[in-house]
């Protein structure tokens, strides 16, 4: 029973391609005892560590887990990677918010275009963004889950420094400070 349950959990984490909560994992595995599911996931984490795999299961805040490629292998296989959790446009919107946080939604839309509203909705659903209201305005910033998932510090100032360093290190050409969307790539290429 435990072996089958672990295999179902592993398959769910792989197929999801995104973080799953312990409740979601329990529902998929059809197990009512959350503590038991948590123990099975932790056993899987240890098994991945012991076999020194290129993959890892990472525990995230909020009792969420994700099966992912270890960061040290990401660059080595980037030319064959087929899909990511986020589209290029969503990543650009997320990076813009991370660098400018806290930032008003209207400023994100002005810099990234009207499609950024869809991006923000998805990023919120994934747990990468949170907001506070200031009247009718939403002010966004990244979450601890964002920092953990992408390997950044939780403190916003340090996170921004680390993100800028990673952008320079990877040689990524950015237009994060560009003006409205007309100066950026067409929406079709980013969605």
HUZISUL-V647309 format. One record per helix or strand of 3 or more residues. SS is the DSSP state (A for helix, B for strand). FROM is the first residue (numbers start at 1). LEN is the number of residues. Records with the same first field share a line. If there is no record, write none. Layout:
# HUZISUL-V647309
SS = FROM-LEN  FROM-LEN
This chain:
# HUZISUL-V647309
A = 2-15  22-8  34-17  71-7  88-13  105-8  116-10  144-7  156-15  181-3  187-3
B = 55-6  64-6  129-6  137-6
